[in-house]
Structure formats: C-alpha cells, structure tokens
Amino acid sequence: MFRQFAASLSVFLMLALPLRASYLLIPMDGAQANHIKAYGIAYWILNNQVEVDWLLNYRGGSFMVKYAPAIEKECQIRGVTAQVIADGQAVNIIDEIARPEVNMDLVKLEKPPKMAVYSPKDKLPWDDAVTLVLTYAEIPYDVIYDEEVMIGKLPLYDWLHMHHEDFTGQYGKFYAAYHNAAWYQEQVRSDETMAARLGFSKVSDMKGAVARRIKEFVAGGGFLFSMCSGTDSYDIALSAEGIDICDKVFDGDGTTSNYSNRLDFGKTIAFRNFKLVQNPLEYEFSDIDMTNQRKVPRNEDVFVLFEFSAKWDPVPAMLCQNHEQVIKGFMGQTTAFKKDLVKPEVLVMGENKAANEARYIHGELGKGTWTFYGGHDPEDYQHMVGDPPTDLALHPNSPGYRLILNNVLFPAARKKKQKT
C-alpha cells in the first residue's frame, strides 16, 4: 500500500511541479508522428489531475500543457511528437489564438470522461473501430451490455459508444447469409436468454427498452457516440416502440400490420420520414443508409468536414479538429445517411454533397449530446465479416480515426458561458 501511495505521489509531483516556466506543445498538424496516441497522452494527463489546453484550429487542433518531465517522458515512450516551448512562446500562441479575426480558440480540458462501450461480451466475427482506437490510444473503457443498461449502470459513465449493433432485434439482418453459422446461432441464443432473464418475451422488446434507456442517459447529460449500424438501427428501434417490425425468421411470429407506416418519428433523435426494408432476407434496415443507393467510385469516395467558428461554435469545432479536411470514405452496413432523411435540427459536420450523403452528424438531446458517424472502419474501405482487425500501428495519423477521438475528449471540455 505504501509503495502504491509513494508511486502515485511521485507521479503527481512530477506532473504538478514543472522544473521551469515552460510548456509542452503537442502539435496535431503534419508534424505529429502519431496523432492517435497524442489523444491518449491528453487523456493520460487529465487522468493525473492536470488540465490540458486544446488549441482549436491551431496547427490541426494541438494540445498544450505546462511542462513536466513525466509528461515529456510519456510522449517519448508512446512515440508522440512534443516540443518544449518557453513561457513567452506559449503566451504568444495564446495571444494569436485570442485575436478576434482568426478562427481559433483555446478550450480547457479538465476531467477525463468515464468511458463505456455498449458491446456484447461474446466474440463476434467483426471488429469495432472505436474499441480498436481506444485500445491503441491507451484510453481505458468499460464494456457494458443489455443487463448493465437495464439495471441502471449507465449514469455511472459520462460517455457511451454503441458498438456495431442492431437495436431492432433482427440480428443485423444477417439471416440470409449466416443463419447456419455457429456465431449467429450463439448470438440468437445469448440474446434470447438475456431477454428472458430481464423479463422480456422478445429480443426486439429488450433492445427497444435498452434504446430508450440510452436516450434517457443522453437527455440527462450523457455523451453518446455511434458508428455503422448502431446509428440507424437505434433510431428505427425508437420509432418502432410498441410495434412488431421483426419477421418470423427473427422472433417466430408475424409483424404488426402496416408497420412501416406506423413509425413514430417524434421519438427519434436523428432521422425522419424513412421507410423500412421489409424483406427479412435483404441485408438492409431502411432507406436511411446509402450503401445500396450510392454510385460513388472508390477513387472518388471522400467526404468533406465543415469548418466551424472555434469562438462561436466550439462544440462542432472540437468534433471536427483534424489535420485534413477531406477524409477518405469507407463503407459499412450503414455507410452514410441520406441527407433528405436527416432531421432539420441535426447538424451535418461532414458530407459528400454530390452524392447527397451526410457522413458525420451531431445533435443535442436535453442536457446531453450525440454524434453519429457513418461507416465501419476508417482505414478498411470495405470490412467484411471475418476479416482481421485493422492494425492501427500502420495508420497512426489516420484523419478518419481522429474524428472518433475528438468525441472522446469533447466531454472533458470546460463548459463555456454563452456569448452575447
């Protein structure tokens, strides 16, 4: 116990007592050797009770912190580019950022968010970009699933990611291709067992209840992030409360008559006026997703991040920090969102305008916020079931993965007073 205390005190002293009046600048432009691990460094610093300055739109969204030998050493260990600068240089950077005519700002990051990933405990034959990048960046997270959500553990966390998921109870609509596969049959067995344990007669009823609990978490001040099928299937589940949209191949009985016209879009958070795909053998949920509608050649498959005012719109500015504004496209079960079906109050932060696609969207709900990101893996153009996971050591500067990590640090930002 004494050794642990002494070690903790030693780290604290190294972080809290800089040897000289200087700062450490962690650039996030092209000079950075490892953008992904730089976010992990920022989280590690926060976890040691030291504030970090996030310099929005300054050299790609750089980080700056008061110098401490332990921080410099940790950057060296993790291969993160960091530069020691004098106090006067730091003051000049802050002065430059504060000029009213430049689109930059300084945001204080104060406390690391407590992270949860909603994910099945059993191994499935695909990987999840968020858990891959959190692991590579060395950012800790807990795995929770339906039981933890339903017994009320969500309020223990600040930030929740919904793993590649199907909230409609249709098992990802993998039936046609994989219903004889062992992993598919095990998923069905596991979900049905959990539904029964939690008092639900159907998996779709359990998933719908989980979706509503997550919505309550966001409305109460939580931060929600999701990718791929965790986005549109979530809103579909919310809209289908009290309606059976699952064919008998999924739950053994029929559907509610005329169910596609009985959806309640007032209960959704992101999309409206969508039509469900009613064929249980078709690998698609609805017309929200552009995967089967798009005609975008791979060599032209990109989306563009919008530029937001760092001083007046700090939230989307934080979420779009990057060293590149044009991001390589990548596919998934849900690749992109049809812009015509995105609710008008939702903020589109990245789009392929020519294809009428929204790729990166954000919204508020009560006291909290949510962000949806289309596609499965930013560095694997078309990730298939059974493909090996992406080795992020080969992609340390991925701008597509940076968007995920912006969402991780966003909850740590000090809330700013509304400007008048």
Protein Blocks (a to p, Z undefined) as FASTA:
>chain_A
ZZmmmmmmmmmmmmmmcfbdcdddddfbfklmblmlmmmmmmmmmmnopacdddehighi
padddddfklmmmmmmnopacddddfklmmmmmmmmmpmkbccdddddfbdcdddddddf
bdcfbdcfklmmmmmnopacddddfklmmnopmmmpmbdcdddddfkonnoolmmmmmmp
mklmmmmmmmmmmmmmnopabfklmmmmmmmmmmmmmmnopacddehjllmmmmmmmmmg
oiafbdfklnopacdehklmmccfklpmkbghiacdfbfkbgcfblmbmklmpccdfklg
ccddddddfklmmmlmmmmgcfbfbdcddddfblbdcfklpcfkbccfbdcfknopafbd
cddehjbccdddedjblklmbacehiacddfklmmmbfklmmmmmmmmmmmpccddddZZ
